[in-house]
Amino acid sequence: MEVPERGRRAEAPWKKLSKEELENQYSPSRWVIRLGAEEALRTYSQIGDEATKRARATRRNLLHVPYGDGEGENLDIYFPEQVSEASPFCVFFHGGYWQSGSKDTSAFMVNPLTAQGVAVVIVAYDIAPKGTLDQMVHQATRSIVYIQKQYPRNEGIYLCGHSAGAHLAAMMLLADWTKHAVAPNLRGFFLVSGIYDLEPIVFTSQNGPLLMTLEDARRNGPQQLLEAALTQPVDPACHVLVIVGQHDSPEFSRQSREFYQTLCRGGWNASFEELHDVDHFEIIWKLTQDDYVLTQMILRTILQEP
Ligand SMILES: Nc1ccccc1C(=O)C[C@H](N)C(=O)O
């Protein structure tokens, strides 16, 4: 495999893996420990579906709000009880390898967060094969610009993403907001079990619907972009939490650690957490619970409690 080296990085460890092992490392459902692979994926959708139904039934909301002209460019907003234009906003990008998942089954954290005064936005984007990586990144950018324009008095916009959604959220660290009419009031990032280097994905079956070339992968790789970036963090107070599950695969774990280290080298206010005893799916579906460690971490950051 002829892939030129970049910057200071030594040979990427994933390049030493066999095709089978690479496939294995990038198949999150093969690493779950309490359920079978199929059952874990089913439970994840089911909990997401139930959480969304509950959120829609119990919280004031605006559903399917367009942030662009495209059919798939819309989002759901869930409000805290005391509706206020000045709430903090937590904007969530769902996972599913950029080819599955939907805003309509991803309102995991809505009830616990809105109960504490945080508005939650769940963003839809055009998954593959309809959308390309470039389009999804552009849609993520526009969804955030929309929230800032609509709620200019917000007390901060916090981005949260899971898996492929953490990739989209991480790309926002590198977005050029000067191309848009407003700069969003970004105060924090919660990057959960994410993928930051897309190159290995090109060599797995996950690339079937994505049709990513190595060039696409590099252009949309926050790891590569951050390594090459000369830009400084816009706001030093903006906190970036990189979070991975104890039972995520070693490759997912390595990606999170390396991205965190690159953030630190770039002067970002970053921290890293490996969450005890959770897998790739539990790590996000447990956000339906008020007392879950990650729910508490997100709330402490947004509410600026020590
Ligand atoms: N549905 C998901 C939702 C979130 C994150 C990953 C997935 C996956 O499907 C991953 C992959 N297809 C797997 O079987 O592990």
The ligand as an SDF file (V2000), in Angstrom:
LIG
                    3D

 15 15  0  0  0  0  0  0  0  0999 V2000
  -25.3000    1.3430   13.7830 N   0  0  0  0  0  0  0  0  0  0  0  0
  -24.2890    2.0150   14.3720 C   0  0  0  0  0  0  0  0  0  0  0  0
  -24.5860    3.0800   15.2080 C   0  0  0  0  0  0  0  0  0  0  0  0
  -23.5740    3.7810   15.8220 C   0  0  0  0  0  0  0  0  0  0  0  0
  -22.2890    3.4080   15.5990 C   0  0  0  0  0  0  0  0  0  0  0  0
  -21.9670    2.3560   14.7770 C   0  0  0  0  0  0  0  0  0  0  0  0
  -22.9610    1.6540   14.1660 C   0  0  0  0  0  0  0  0  0  0  0  0
  -22.6480    0.4720   13.2840 C   0  0  0  0  0  0  0  0  0  0  0  0
  -23.4980   -0.0680   12.6440 O   0  0  0  0  0  0  0  0  0  0  0  0
  -21.2530   -0.0020   13.2090 C   0  0  0  0  0  0  0  0  0  0  0  0
  -20.9760   -1.2520   12.4100 C   0  0  0  0  0  0  0  0  0  0  0  0
  -21.8750   -1.4500   11.3150 N   0  0  0  0  0  0  0  0  0  0  0  0
  -20.9770   -2.4440   13.3260 C   0  0  0  0  0  0  0  0  0  0  0  0
  -21.7050   -3.4190   13.0740 O   0  0  0  0  0  0  0  0  0  0  0  0
  -20.2360   -2.4470   14.2710 O   0  0  0  0  0  0  0  0  0  0  0  0
  1  2  1  0
  2  3  1  0
  2  7  2  0
  3  4  2  0
  4  5  1  0
  5  6  2  0
  6  7  1  0
  7  8  1  0
  8  9  2  0
  8 10  1  0
 10 11  1  0
 11 12  1  0
 11 13  1  0
 13 14  2  0
 13 15  1  0
M  END
$$$$
